[in-house]
Amino acid sequence: MGCELTKLASSSNGSNSKGNNMPSLDACGPPPVDSRLPLTAKQKYTMVASWKGISRAMETTGITMFIKLFEEHADLLNMFTKFKELKTKEEQATSEELQEHANKVMNTLDEGIRGLDDLDTFFEFIHQVGASHRRIPGFKQEYFWRIEEPFLSAVSTTLGDRYTQNVEGIYKLTIKFIIETLVAGYEASANNNVDNTTTSSSSAPATKLPDDPNRAS
């Protein structure tokens, strides 16, 4: 908006604008980013622009990511009842169940990255996703971090030559930010459960003891 106002002011002042102290158009840059985001305005722009290439290949990127995940952490396969018997890359690559789950995870990442312009909504959404993992039997907080390297590897495979050193650095910052937010949501849900349990216990009506028949009247 500031740049547009500067254009209008410069246009209306005509030749007189040379002698005043109006800011130059060169001073107009991208709007400041939310201080909670670990990216500059330029990095965020690059991230969102690069992600368009991933969004056109969500399924293949997701499958590549999970194949890499299970290659590095085979123990995690046991957490997925629908495809825990898929022991080879070939079986995993052609599994409809794994494709479905990979799409869900990639859509979550897609919504998160597209939401970087509105961090309040971003935090609310990613916190909810993190908290939802409390319902997964055997899930541990550190498992969130195991997706980091497989994600970066899959992105590199999909983008190819477009995955430059600069782009890689931006993706590393972004996925770290997302995982940290997932962990925060996961931890917060545990605290909320404790608070709710405490509140329920303290608000429960006291048990009334029966009158003692031997008590003196």
C-alpha positions in Angstrom: 0.0 0.0 0.0 2.8 2.4 0.9 4.4 2.0 -2.5 1.1 2.7 -4.3 0.6 5.9 -2.2 4.1 7.0 -3.2 3.3 6.5 -6.8 0.2 8.6 -6.5 1.9 11.3 -4.6 4.8 11.5 -7.1 2.3 11.6 -10.0 0.2 14.4 -8.5 3.2 16.6 -7.6 4.7 16.4 -11.1 7.9 18.3 -11.5 7.7 19.7 -7.9 8.3 16.2 -6.5 12.0 16.6 -7.3 12.4 19.2 -4.6 10.5 17.5 -1.8 11.5 14.8 0.6 9.1 12.1 -0.7 10.6 8.6 -0.3 11.8 7.0 -3.5 10.2 4.0 -5.0 13.5 2.1 -4.4 12.8 2.4 -0.7 9.6 0.3 -1.1 10.2 -3.3 -0.2 8.1 -6.3 0.7 5.9 -5.9 3.8 7.6 -7.0 7.0 7.0 -10.6 8.0 5.7 -11.8 11.3 8.6 -11.9 13.9 7.6 -15.5 14.8 8.5 -16.7 11.4 12.2 -17.8 11.0 12.3 -16.6 7.4 12.9 -13.2 5.8 10.3 -11.8 3.4 12.5 -12.9 0.5 13.0 -16.4 1.9 9.2 -16.8 2.5 8.5 -15.7 -1.1 11.1 -18.2 -2.4 9.7 -21.0 -0.2 6.1 -20.4 -1.4 7.2 -20.2 -5.1 9.3 -23.3 -4.8 6.5 -25.2 -3.1 4.4 -24.9 -6.2 6.7 -27.3 -7.9 6.1 -29.8 -5.0 2.3 -29.3 -5.0 2.2 -30.5 -8.6 3.9 -33.8 -7.5 2.4 -34.3 -4.0 1.9 -38.0 -4.3 5.2 -39.0 -5.7 7.0 -36.7 -3.2 5.1 -38.2 -0.3 5.8 -41.8 -1.4 9.5 -41.0 -1.8 9.5 -39.4 1.6 8.0 -42.4 3.4 10.2 -44.9 1.5 13.2 -42.9 2.8 11.7 -42.8 6.3 11.2 -46.5 6.5 14.6 -47.1 5.0 16.2 -45.1 7.8 13.8 -46.1 10.6 12.4 -49.5 9.8 11.0 -49.8 13.4 8.4 -47.1 12.5 6.7 -49.5 10.1 5.2 -51.4 13.1 3.1 -48.3 13.9 1.2 -48.6 10.7 -1.2 -51.5 10.8 -2.3 -51.0 7.2 1.1 -51.4 5.6 3.5 -52.7 8.3 4.1 -55.8 6.2 5.5 -53.8 3.3 9.2 -54.6 3.8 10.6 -53.7 0.3 10.7 -50.4 -1.6 8.8 -52.0 -4.4 6.0 -53.0 -2.2 5.9 -49.6 -0.5 6.0 -47.7 -3.8 2.9 -49.5 -5.2 0.8 -49.7 -2.0 -2.5 -47.8 -2.2 -2.6 -47.6 1.6 0.8 -46.0 1.8 -0.1 -43.6 -1.0 -3.2 -42.5 0.8 -1.3 -41.9 4.1 1.5 -40.1 2.2 -1.1 -37.8 0.6 -2.6 -36.9 4.0 0.8 -36.0 5.4 1.7 -34.0 2.3 -1.6 -32.1 2.3 -0.9 -31.2 6.0 2.5 -29.8 5.0 0.9 -28.1 2.0 -1.7 -26.3 4.2 1.0 -25.4 6.7 3.3 -23.9 4.1 0.4 -22.0 2.4 -0.5 -20.6 5.8 2.8 -18.9 6.4 1.1 -15.6 5.6 -1.2 -16.0 8.6 0.8 -17.4 11.5 -2.1 -17.4 14.0 -4.0 -19.8 11.7 -0.8 -21.7 11.0 -0.1 -22.3 14.7 -3.7 -23.3 15.4 -3.7 -25.8 12.6 -0.3 -27.3 13.2 -0.8 -27.4 17.0 -4.0 -29.4 16.4 -2.2 -31.8 14.1 0.5 -32.3 16.7 -2.0 -32.9 19.5 -3.9 -35.5 17.4 -0.8 -37.8 17.6 -1.6 -38.3 21.2 -4.2 -40.7 20.0 -1.7 -42.9 18.2 -0.7 -45.9 20.3 3.1 -46.0 20.9 3.8 -42.7 19.3 6.7 -40.7 20.9 7.4 -37.0 20.6 10.8 -37.6 19.0 9.2 -39.4 16.1 8.2 -36.0 14.6 11.9 -35.3 13.9 12.4 -38.5 12.0 10.5 -37.1 9.0 12.9 -34.1 8.6 15.7 -35.7 6.5 13.3 -37.9 4.5 11.3 -34.8 3.7 14.3 -32.8 2.5 15.5 -35.8 0.5 12.1 -36.2 -1.2 11.9 -32.5 -2.0 15.4 -32.6 -3.5 14.4 -35.5 -5.7 11.3 -33.7 -6.9 12.9 -30.3 -7.6 16.1 -31.6 -9.1 18.3 -28.7 -10.3 15.9 -26.2 -8.8 16.9 -27.5 -5.4 19.9 -25.0 -5.1 21.9 -24.5 -1.9 19.9 -21.4 -1.1 16.5 -23.2 -1.6 17.8 -26.1 0.5 18.6 -23.7 3.4 15.1 -22.3 3.2 13.5 -25.7 3.2 15.6 -26.7 6.2 14.4 -23.6 8.2 10.8 -24.2 7.2 10.5 -27.9 8.0 12.3 -27.3 11.3 9.8 -24.6 12.1 6.9 -26.9 11.2 8.2 -29.8 13.3 8.9 -27.5 16.3 5.2 -26.4 16.1 4.0 -30.0 15.9 6.0 -30.8 19.0 4.6 -27.7 20.8 1.1 -28.9 20.0 1.8 -32.4 21.1 3.3 -31.2 24.4 0.5 -28.7 25.0 -2.1 -31.4 24.7 -0.5 -33.4 27.5 -0.6 -30.4 29.7 -4.2 -29.8 28.9 -5.0 -33.4 29.7 -3.4 -33.0 33.1 -5.2 -29.7 33.8 -8.5 -31.3 32.8 -7.9 -34.3 35.0 -7.0 -32.1 38.0 -10.0 -29.9 37.4 -12.4 -32.9 37.2 -11.0 -34.3 40.4 -11.2 -31.1 42.4 -14.7 -30.3 41.2 -16.1 -33.8 42.0 -18.6 -33.7 44.8 -17.3 -35.0 48.1 -18.6 -38.4 49.2 -21.0 -38.1 52.1 -20.2 -40.5 54.9 -23.2 -42.3 56.5 -24.2 -41.2 59.9 -22.6 -43.2 62.7 -25.4 -45.0 64.6 -23.3 -45.1 67.7 -22.7 -41.3 67.7 -24.3 -39.6 70.6 -27.2 -37.4 69.8 
